[in-house]
Amino acid sequence: MPRMQPVESSSIEAVGFEPTRNELTVRFVGGGTYVYGMVPRSVFDDLLAAESKGRFVNQRIKPRYPFRKA
């Protein structure tokens, strides 16, 4: 698992990115952790810059990238 960094969000506790595999890891406040594959670094950077991290994940990550529970 990549190094996780906390984010300001009511629904997301922390995120991490593994550049060698283009995997985004998201740990939700409810406790679930998911790994999204084939995510470009630029999308991870956009997530970190997003005003609403939860909305970004719901609109730009979940519908577009395959995932598995970590």
PDB file with one MODEL, atoms N, CA, C and O in Angstrom:
MODEL        1
ATOM      1  N   MET A   1       0.861  -1.180   0.000  1.00  0.00           N
ATOM      2  CA  MET A   1       0.000   0.000   0.000  1.00  0.00           C
ATOM      3  C   MET A   1       0.903   1.237   0.000  1.00  0.00           C
ATOM      4  O   MET A   1       1.922   1.267   0.691  1.00  0.00           O
ATOM      5  N   PRO A   2       0.528   2.250  -0.772  1.00  0.00           N
ATOM      6  CA  PRO A   2       1.349   3.464  -0.804  1.00  0.00           C
ATOM      7  C   PRO A   2       1.244   4.238   0.510  1.00  0.00           C
ATOM      8  O   PRO A   2       0.362   3.981   1.329  1.00  0.00           O
ATOM      9  N   ARG A   3       2.145   5.173   0.690  1.00  0.00           N
ATOM     10  CA  ARG A   3       2.072   6.052   1.858  1.00  0.00           C
ATOM     11  C   ARG A   3       0.784   6.861   1.746  1.00  0.00           C
ATOM     12  O   ARG A   3       0.532   7.504   0.727  1.00  0.00           O
ATOM     13  N   MET A   4      -0.021   6.824   2.791  1.00  0.00           N
ATOM     14  CA  MET A   4      -1.311   7.507   2.776  1.00  0.00           C
ATOM     15  C   MET A   4      -1.161   8.894   3.375  1.00  0.00           C
ATOM     16  O   MET A   4      -0.435   9.092   4.349  1.00  0.00           O
ATOM     17  N   GLN A   5      -1.857   9.851   2.776  1.00  0.00           N
ATOM     18  CA  GLN A   5      -1.851  11.199   3.325  1.00  0.00           C
ATOM     19  C   GLN A   5      -3.264  11.621   3.658  1.00  0.00           C
ATOM     20  O   GLN A   5      -4.174  11.446   2.849  1.00  0.00           O
ATOM     21  N   PRO A   6      -3.458  12.181   4.856  1.00  0.00           N
ATOM     22  CA  PRO A   6      -4.801  12.620   5.244  1.00  0.00           C
ATOM     23  C   PRO A   6      -5.261  13.773   4.369  1.00  0.00           C
ATOM     24  O   PRO A   6      -4.453  14.582   3.912  1.00  0.00           O
ATOM     25  N   VAL A   7      -6.572  13.841   4.140  1.00  0.00           N
ATOM     26  CA  VAL A   7      -7.161  14.943   3.371  1.00  0.00           C
ATOM     27  C   VAL A   7      -8.325  15.532   4.158  1.00  0.00           C
ATOM     28  O   VAL A   7      -8.926  14.871   5.006  1.00  0.00           O
ATOM     29  N   GLU A   8      -8.625  16.787   3.855  1.00  0.00           N
ATOM     30  CA  GLU A   8      -9.794  17.429   4.477  1.00  0.00           C
ATOM     31  C   GLU A   8     -11.029  17.045   3.696  1.00  0.00           C
ATOM     32  O   GLU A   8     -11.232  17.495   2.568  1.00  0.00           O
ATOM     33  N   SER A   9     -11.851  16.211   4.300  1.00  0.00           N
ATOM     34  CA  SER A   9     -13.056  15.717   3.642  1.00  0.00           C
ATOM     35  C   SER A   9     -13.955  15.103   4.694  1.00  0.00           C
ATOM     36  O   SER A   9     -13.482  14.538   5.680  1.00  0.00           O
ATOM     37  N   SER A  10     -15.254  15.218   4.477  1.00  0.00           N
ATOM     38  CA  SER A  10     -16.184  14.589   5.414  1.00  0.00           C
ATOM     39  C   SER A  10     -16.368  13.108   5.096  1.00  0.00           C
ATOM     40  O   SER A  10     -16.889  12.364   5.926  1.00  0.00           O
ATOM     41  N   SER A  11     -15.946  12.666   3.901  1.00  0.00           N
ATOM     42  CA  SER A  11     -16.161  11.270   3.519  1.00  0.00           C
ATOM     43  C   SER A  11     -14.876  10.489   3.261  1.00  0.00           C
ATOM     44  O   SER A  11     -14.898   9.258   3.250  1.00  0.00           O
ATOM     45  N   ILE A  12     -13.759  11.181   3.053  1.00  0.00           N
ATOM     46  CA  ILE A  12     -12.493  10.507   2.758  1.00  0.00           C
ATOM     47  C   ILE A  12     -11.478  10.856   3.836  1.00  0.00           C
ATOM     48  O   ILE A  12     -11.238  12.026   4.135  1.00  0.00           O
ATOM     49  N   GLU A  13     -10.891   9.816   4.410  1.00  0.00           N
ATOM     50  CA  GLU A  13      -9.923  10.002   5.488  1.00  0.00           C
ATOM     51  C   GLU A  13      -8.512  10.258   4.945  1.00  0.00           C
ATOM     52  O   GLU A  13      -7.807  11.154   5.409  1.00  0.00           O
ATOM     53  N   ALA A  14      -8.115   9.446   3.948  1.00  0.00           N
ATOM     54  CA  ALA A  14      -6.754   9.562   3.426  1.00  0.00           C
ATOM     55  C   ALA A  14      -6.687   8.987   2.015  1.00  0.00           C
ATOM     56  O   ALA A  14      -7.525   8.175   1.621  1.00  0.00           O
ATOM     57  N   VAL A  15      -5.672   9.424   1.255  1.00  0.00           N
ATOM     58  CA  VAL A  15      -5.453   8.930  -0.105  1.00  0.00           C
ATOM     59  C   VAL A  15      -3.965   8.656  -0.295  1.00  0.00           C
ATOM     60  O   VAL A  15      -3.118   9.217   0.399  1.00  0.00           O
ATOM     61  N   GLY A  16      -3.672   7.790  -1.241  1.00  0.00           N
ATOM     62  CA  GLY A  16      -2.293   7.498  -1.583  1.00  0.00           C
ATOM     63  C   GLY A  16      -2.203   7.113  -3.041  1.00  0.00           C
ATOM     64  O   GLY A  16      -3.196   6.701  -3.640  1.00  0.00           O
ATOM     65  N   PHE A  17      -1.013   7.242  -3.622  1.00  0.00           N
ATOM     66  CA  PHE A  17      -0.836   6.927  -5.043  1.00  0.00           C
ATOM     67  C   PHE A  17       0.441   6.133  -5.235  1.00  0.00           C
ATOM     68  O   PHE A  17       1.492   6.481  -4.695  1.00  0.00           O
ATOM     69  N   GLU A  18       0.339   5.069  -6.005  1.00  0.00           N
ATOM     70  CA  GLU A  18       1.486   4.232  -6.342  1.00  0.00           C
ATOM     71  C   GLU A  18       1.800   4.456  -7.825  1.00  0.00           C
ATOM     72  O   GLU A  18       1.155   3.857  -8.686  1.00  0.00           O
ATOM     73  N   PRO A  19       2.789   5.316  -8.133  1.00  0.00           N
ATOM     74  CA  PRO A  19       3.042   5.699  -9.533  1.00  0.00           C
ATOM     75  C   PRO A  19       3.537   4.557 -10.420  1.00  0.00           C
ATOM     76  O   PRO A  19       3.295   4.576 -11.627  1.00  0.00           O
ATOM     77  N   THR A  20       4.219   3.570  -9.856  1.00  0.00           N
ATOM     78  CA  THR A  20       4.725   2.486 -10.695  1.00  0.00           C
ATOM     79  C   THR A  20       3.596   1.598 -11.221  1.00  0.00           C
ATOM     80  O   THR A  20       3.747   0.930 -12.243  1.00  0.00           O
ATOM     81  N   ARG A  21       2.461   1.598 -10.509  1.00  0.00           N
ATOM     82  CA  ARG A  21       1.316   0.787 -10.940  1.00  0.00           C
ATOM     83  C   ARG A  21       0.095   1.626 -11.297  1.00  0.00           C
ATOM     84  O   ARG A  21      -0.948   1.086 -11.665  1.00  0.00           O
ATOM     85  N   ASN A  22       0.225   2.951 -11.188  1.00  0.00           N
ATOM     86  CA  ASN A  22      -0.915   3.850 -11.450  1.00  0.00           C
ATOM     87  C   ASN A  22      -2.139   3.437 -10.643  1.00  0.00           C
ATOM     88  O   ASN A  22      -3.242   3.315 -11.176  1.00  0.00           O
ATOM     89  N   GLU A  23      -1.920   3.223  -9.340  1.00  0.00           N
ATOM     90  CA  GLU A  23      -3.012   2.843  -8.454  1.00  0.00           C
ATOM     91  C   GLU A  23      -3.255   3.930  -7.411  1.00  0.00           C
ATOM     92  O   GLU A  23      -2.335   4.410  -6.749  1.00  0.00           O
ATOM     93  N   LEU A  24      -4.518   4.296  -7.295  1.00  0.00           N
ATOM     94  CA  LEU A  24      -4.965   5.265  -6.307  1.00  0.00           C
ATOM     95  C   LEU A  24      -5.646   4.505  -5.174  1.00  0.00           C
ATOM     96  O   LEU A  24      -6.563   3.721  -5.416  1.00  0.00           O
ATOM     97  N   THR A  25      -5.204   4.733  -3.944  1.00  0.00           N
ATOM     98  CA  THR A  25      -5.835   4.109  -2.780  1.00  0.00           C
ATOM     99  C   THR A  25      -6.609   5.178  -2.022  1.00  0.00           C
ATOM    100  O   THR A  25      -6.085   6.253  -1.729  1.00  0.00           O
ATOM    101  N   VAL A  26      -7.859   4.867  -1.712  1.00  0.00           N
ATOM    102  CA  VAL A  26      -8.732   5.802  -0.993  1.00  0.00           C
ATOM    103  C   VAL A  26      -9.258   5.109   0.249  1.00  0.00           C
ATOM    104  O   VAL A  26      -9.877   4.049   0.160  1.00  0.00           O
ATOM    105  N   ARG A  27      -9.011   5.711   1.420  1.00  0.00           N
ATOM    106  CA  ARG A  27      -9.554   5.200   2.682  1.00  0.00           C
ATOM    107  C   ARG A  27     -10.706   6.116   3.089  1.00  0.00           C
ATOM    108  O   ARG A  27     -10.505   7.300   3.361  1.00  0.00           O
ATOM    109  N   PHE A  28     -11.905   5.558   3.127  1.00  0.00           N
ATOM    110  CA  PHE A  28     -13.100   6.336   3.439  1.00  0.00           C
ATOM    111  C   PHE A  28     -13.293   6.446   4.946  1.00  0.00           C
ATOM    112  O   PHE A  28     -12.805   5.608   5.705  1.00  0.00           O
ATOM    113  N   VAL A  29     -13.996   7.469   5.369  1.00  0.00           N
ATOM    114  CA  VAL A  29     -14.253   7.706   6.789  1.00  0.00           C
ATOM    115  C   VAL A  29     -14.944   6.512   7.427  1.00  0.00           C
ATOM    116  O   VAL A  29     -14.664   6.191   8.582  1.00  0.00           O
ATOM    117  N   GLY A  30     -15.833   5.850   6.712  1.00  0.00           N
ATOM    118  CA  GLY A  30     -16.536   4.689   7.239  1.00  0.00           C
ATOM    119  C   GLY A  30     -15.648   3.479   7.463  1.00  0.00           C
ATOM    120  O   GLY A  30     -16.089   2.488   8.044  1.00  0.00           O
ATOM    121  N   GLY A  31     -14.400   3.546   7.008  1.00  0.00           N
ATOM    122  CA  GLY A  31     -13.470   2.463   7.260  1.00  0.00           C
ATOM    123  C   GLY A  31     -13.065   1.659   6.045  1.00  0.00           C
ATOM    124  O   GLY A  31     -12.042   0.975   6.086  1.00  0.00           O
ATOM    125  N   GLY A  32     -13.833   1.714   4.956  1.00  0.00           N
ATOM    126  CA  GLY A  32     -13.485   0.951   3.765  1.00  0.00           C
ATOM    127  C   GLY A  32     -12.310   1.572   3.024  1.00  0.00           C
ATOM    128  O   GLY A  32     -12.203   2.795   2.924  1.00  0.00           O
ATOM    129  N   THR A  33     -11.430   0.721   2.504  1.00  0.00           N
ATOM    130  CA  THR A  33     -10.306   1.179   1.700  1.00  0.00           C
ATOM    131  C   THR A  33     -10.383   0.500   0.343  1.00  0.00           C
ATOM    132  O   THR A  33     -10.534  -0.719   0.257  1.00  0.00           O
ATOM    133  N   TYR A  34     -10.278   1.299  -0.724  1.00  0.00           N
ATOM    134  CA  TYR A  34     -10.390   0.792  -2.077  1.00  0.00           C
ATOM    135  C   TYR A  34      -9.188   1.234  -2.895  1.00  0.00           C
ATOM    136  O   TYR A  34      -8.645   2.322  -2.707  1.00  0.00           O
ATOM    137  N   VAL A  35      -8.786   0.344  -3.819  1.00  0.00           N
ATOM    138  CA  VAL A  35      -7.675   0.630  -4.721  1.00  0.00           C
ATOM    139  C   VAL A  35      -8.248   0.728  -6.130  1.00  0.00           C
ATOM    140  O   VAL A  35      -8.873  -0.213  -6.619  1.00  0.00           O
ATOM    141  N   TYR A  36      -8.032   1.868  -6.781  1.00  0.00           N
ATOM    142  CA  TYR A  36      -8.501   2.116  -8.138  1.00  0.00           C
ATOM    143  C   TYR A  36      -7.321   2.004  -9.085  1.00  0.00           C
ATOM    144  O   TYR A  36      -6.282   2.627  -8.867  1.00  0.00           O
ATOM    145  N   GLY A  37      -7.478   1.209 -10.141  1.00  0.00           N
ATOM    146  CA  GLY A  37      -6.391   0.957 -11.072  1.00  0.00           C
ATOM    147  C   GLY A  37      -6.426   1.847 -12.295  1.00  0.00           C
ATOM    148  O   GLY A  37      -7.453   2.440 -12.624  1.00  0.00           O
ATOM    149  N   MET A  38      -5.270   1.931 -12.971  1.00  0.00           N
ATOM    150  CA  MET A  38      -5.117   2.673 -14.228  1.00  0.00           C
ATOM    151  C   MET A  38      -5.426   4.161 -14.079  1.00  0.00           C
ATOM    152  O   MET A  38      -5.922   4.791 -15.013  1.00  0.00           O
ATOM    153  N   VAL A  39      -5.135   4.714 -12.918  1.00  0.00           N
ATOM    154  CA  VAL A  39      -5.397   6.126 -12.649  1.00  0.00           C
ATOM    155  C   VAL A  39      -4.135   6.934 -12.990  1.00  0.00           C
ATOM    156  O   VAL A  39      -3.076   6.684 -12.414  1.00  0.00           O
ATOM    157  N   PRO A  40      -4.233   7.891 -13.910  1.00  0.00           N
ATOM    158  CA  PRO A  40      -3.067   8.716 -14.221  1.00  0.00           C
ATOM    159  C   PRO A  40      -2.666   9.599 -13.038  1.00  0.00           C
ATOM    160  O   PRO A  40      -3.509   9.991 -12.230  1.00  0.00           O
ATOM    161  N   ARG A  41      -1.387   9.903 -12.947  1.00  0.00           N
ATOM    162  CA  ARG A  41      -0.890  10.785 -11.878  1.00  0.00           C
ATOM    163  C   ARG A  41      -1.631  12.118 -11.890  1.00  0.00           C
ATOM    164  O   ARG A  41      -1.909  12.685 -10.833  1.00  0.00           O
ATOM    165  N   SER A  42      -1.952  12.619 -13.081  1.00  0.00           N
ATOM    166  CA  SER A  42      -2.633  13.916 -13.187  1.00  0.00           C
ATOM    167  C   SER A  42      -3.992  13.891 -12.503  1.00  0.00           C
ATOM    168  O   SER A  42      -4.420  14.904 -11.951  1.00  0.00           O
ATOM    169  N   VAL A  43      -4.677  12.753 -12.528  1.00  0.00           N
ATOM    170  CA  VAL A  43      -5.980  12.633 -11.873  1.00  0.00           C
ATOM    171  C   VAL A  43      -5.794  12.650 -10.357  1.00  0.00           C
ATOM    172  O   VAL A  43      -6.594  13.253  -9.641  1.00  0.00           O
ATOM    173  N   PHE A  44      -4.745  11.993  -9.865  1.00  0.00           N
ATOM    174  CA  PHE A  44      -4.447  12.044  -8.431  1.00  0.00           C
ATOM    175  C   PHE A  44      -4.156  13.487  -8.003  1.00  0.00           C
ATOM    176  O   PHE A  44      -4.640  13.941  -6.966  1.00  0.00           O
ATOM    177  N   ASP A  45      -3.372  14.193  -8.797  1.00  0.00           N
ATOM    178  CA  ASP A  45      -3.077  15.599  -8.491  1.00  0.00           C
ATOM    179  C   ASP A  45      -4.358  16.437  -8.477  1.00  0.00           C
ATOM    180  O   ASP A  45      -4.530  17.304  -7.620  1.00  0.00           O
ATOM    181  N   ASP A  46      -5.258  16.170  -9.436  1.00  0.00           N
ATOM    182  CA  ASP A  46      -6.536  16.894  -9.476  1.00  0.00           C
ATOM    183  C   ASP A  46      -7.370  16.585  -8.233  1.00  0.00           C
ATOM    184  O   ASP A  46      -8.042  17.467  -7.698  1.00  0.00           O
ATOM    185  N   LEU A  47      -7.325  15.341  -7.778  1.00  0.00           N
ATOM    186  CA  LEU A  47      -8.045  14.965  -6.555  1.00  0.00           C
ATOM    187  C   LEU A  47      -7.527  15.760  -5.365  1.00  0.00           C
ATOM    188  O   LEU A  47      -8.312  16.293  -4.580  1.00  0.00           O
ATOM    189  N   LEU A  48      -6.212  15.841  -5.231  1.00  0.00           N
ATOM    190  CA  LEU A  48      -5.635  16.583  -4.108  1.00  0.00           C
ATOM    191  C   LEU A  48      -6.018  18.060  -4.154  1.00  0.00           C
ATOM    192  O   LEU A  48      -6.154  18.696  -3.109  1.00  0.00           O
ATOM    193  N   ALA A  49      -6.190  18.605  -5.346  1.00  0.00           N
ATOM    194  CA  ALA A  49      -6.516  20.022  -5.502  1.00  0.00           C
ATOM    195  C   ALA A  49      -8.022  20.296  -5.456  1.00  0.00           C
ATOM    196  O   ALA A  49      -8.436  21.451  -5.362  1.00  0.00           O
ATOM    197  N   ALA A  50      -8.836  19.252  -5.519  1.00  0.00           N
ATOM    198  CA  ALA A  50     -10.292  19.432  -5.591  1.00  0.00           C
ATOM    199  C   ALA A  50     -10.841  20.048  -4.308  1.00  0.00           C
ATOM    200  O   ALA A  50     -10.403  19.722  -3.205  1.00  0.00           O
ATOM    201  N   GLU A  51     -11.797  20.934  -4.478  1.00  0.00           N
ATOM    202  CA  GLU A  51     -12.445  21.556  -3.326  1.00  0.00           C
ATOM    203  C   GLU A  51     -13.204  20.512  -2.513  1.00  0.00           C
ATOM    204  O   GLU A  51     -13.172  20.518  -1.283  1.00  0.00           O
ATOM    205  N   SER A  52     -13.892  19.609  -3.228  1.00  0.00           N
ATOM    206  CA  SER A  52     -14.614  18.519  -2.561  1.00  0.00           C
ATOM    207  C   SER A  52     -14.018  17.196  -3.017  1.00  0.00           C
ATOM    208  O   SER A  52     -14.233  16.761  -4.148  1.00  0.00           O
ATOM    209  N   LYS A  53     -13.269  16.563  -2.125  1.00  0.00           N
ATOM    210  CA  LYS A  53     -12.622  15.289  -2.459  1.00  0.00           C
ATOM    211  C   LYS A  53     -13.671  14.195  -2.703  1.00  0.00           C
ATOM    212  O   LYS A  53     -13.542  13.401  -3.635  1.00  0.00           O
ATOM    213  N   GLY A  54     -14.707  14.162  -1.859  1.00  0.00           N
ATOM    214  CA  GLY A  54     -15.746  13.154  -2.016  1.00  0.00           C
ATOM    215  C   GLY A  54     -16.467  13.266  -3.344  1.00  0.00           C
ATOM    216  O   GLY A  54     -16.695  12.256  -4.009  1.00  0.00           O
ATOM    217  N   ARG A  55     -16.829  14.478  -3.742  1.00  0.00           N
ATOM    218  CA  ARG A  55     -17.516  14.691  -5.022  1.00  0.00           C
ATOM    219  C   ARG A  55     -16.600  14.283  -6.174  1.00  0.00           C
ATOM    220  O   ARG A  55     -17.050  13.661  -7.136  1.00  0.00           O
ATOM    221  N   PHE A  56     -15.315  14.632  -6.077  1.00  0.00           N
ATOM    222  CA  PHE A  56     -14.359  14.280  -7.127  1.00  0.00           C
ATOM    223  C   PHE A  56     -14.283  12.766  -7.298  1.00  0.00           C
ATOM    224  O   PHE A  56     -14.326  12.260  -8.420  1.00  0.00           O
ATOM    225  N   VAL A  57     -14.168  12.043  -6.182  1.00  0.00           N
ATOM    226  CA  VAL A  57     -14.093  10.582  -6.255  1.00  0.00           C
ATOM    227  C   VAL A  57     -15.378  10.015  -6.846  1.00  0.00           C
ATOM    228  O   VAL A  57     -15.327   9.121  -7.690  1.00  0.00           O
ATOM    229  N   ASN A  58     -16.519  10.520  -6.417  1.00  0.00           N
ATOM    230  CA  ASN A  58     -17.800  10.007  -6.923  1.00  0.00           C
ATOM    231  C   ASN A  58     -18.001  10.285  -8.407  1.00  0.00           C
ATOM    232  O   ASN A  58     -18.568   9.455  -9.117  1.00  0.00           O
ATOM    233  N   GLN A  59     -17.547  11.440  -8.886  1.00  0.00           N
ATOM    234  CA  GLN A  59     -17.797  11.825 -10.276  1.00  0.00           C
ATOM    235  C   GLN A  59     -16.676  11.449 -11.232  1.00  0.00           C
ATOM    236  O   GLN A  59     -16.944  11.103 -12.383  1.00  0.00           O
ATOM    237  N   ARG A  60     -15.423  11.508 -10.781  1.00  0.00           N
ATOM    238  CA  ARG A  60     -14.297  11.328 -11.702  1.00  0.00           C
ATOM    239  C   ARG A  60     -13.523  10.021 -11.518  1.00  0.00           C
ATOM    240  O   ARG A  60     -12.785   9.610 -12.413  1.00  0.00           O
ATOM    241  N   ILE A  61     -13.686   9.363 -10.361  1.00  0.00           N
ATOM    242  CA  ILE A  61     -12.918   8.147 -10.113  1.00  0.00           C
ATOM    243  C   ILE A  61     -13.803   6.897 -10.201  1.00  0.00           C
ATOM    244  O   ILE A  61     -13.550   6.007 -11.013  1.00  0.00           O
ATOM    245  N   LYS A  62     -14.831   6.839  -9.368  1.00  0.00           N
ATOM    246  CA  LYS A  62     -15.657   5.625  -9.282  1.00  0.00           C
ATOM    247  C   LYS A  62     -16.225   5.172 -10.630  1.00  0.00           C
ATOM    248  O   LYS A  62     -16.170   3.978 -10.926  1.00  0.00           O
ATOM    249  N   PRO A  63     -16.770   6.072 -11.462  1.00  0.00           N
ATOM    250  CA  PRO A  63     -17.372   5.602 -12.718  1.00  0.00           C
ATOM    251  C   PRO A  63     -16.345   5.202 -13.792  1.00  0.00           C
ATOM    252  O   PRO A  63     -16.711   4.552 -14.771  1.00  0.00           O
ATOM    253  N   ARG A  64     -15.076   5.575 -13.627  1.00  0.00           N
ATOM    254  CA  ARG A  64     -14.119   5.442 -14.722  1.00  0.00           C
ATOM    255  C   ARG A  64     -13.026   4.405 -14.538  1.00  0.00           C
ATOM    256  O   ARG A  64     -12.451   3.938 -15.522  1.00  0.00           O
ATOM    257  N   TYR A  65     -12.725   4.034 -13.301  1.00  0.00           N
ATOM    258  CA  TYR A  65     -11.558   3.186 -13.053  1.00  0.00           C
ATOM    259  C   TYR A  65     -11.949   1.911 -12.320  1.00  0.00           C
ATOM    260  O   TYR A  65     -12.787   1.941 -11.418  1.00  0.00           O
ATOM    261  N   PRO A  66     -11.339   0.780 -12.708  1.00  0.00           N
ATOM    262  CA  PRO A  66     -11.634  -0.480 -12.012  1.00  0.00           C
ATOM    263  C   PRO A  66     -11.105  -0.410 -10.578  1.00  0.00           C
ATOM    264  O   PRO A  66     -10.107   0.254 -10.300  1.00  0.00           O
ATOM    265  N   PHE A  67     -11.789  -1.104  -9.687  1.00  0.00           N
ATOM    266  CA  PHE A  67     -11.379  -1.039  -8.281  1.00  0.00           C
ATOM    267  C   PHE A  67     -11.478  -2.391  -7.619  1.00  0.00           C
ATOM    268  O   PHE A  67     -12.141  -3.310  -8.100  1.00  0.00           O
ATOM    269  N   ARG A  68     -10.782  -2.479  -6.478  1.00  0.00           N
ATOM    270  CA  ARG A  68     -10.886  -3.650  -5.617  1.00  0.00           C
ATOM    271  C   ARG A  68     -10.822  -3.161  -4.179  1.00  0.00           C
ATOM    272  O   ARG A  68     -10.276  -2.096  -3.891  1.00  0.00           O
ATOM    273  N   LYS A  69     -11.382  -3.947  -3.296  1.00  0.00           N
ATOM    274  CA  LYS A  69     -11.310  -3.612  -1.865  1.00  0.00           C
ATOM    275  C   LYS A  69      -9.913  -3.977  -1.377  1.00  0.00           C
ATOM    276  O   LYS A  69      -9.394  -5.048  -1.691  1.00  0.00           O
ATOM    277  N   ALA A  70      -9.312  -3.074  -0.608  1.00  0.00           N
ATOM    278  CA  ALA A  70      -7.945  -3.320  -0.122  1.00  0.00           C
ATOM    279  C   ALA A  70      -7.969  -4.181   1.127  1.00  0.00           C
ATOM    280  O   ALA A  70      -6.916  -4.494   1.681  1.00  0.00           O
TER     281      ALA A  70
ENDMDL
END
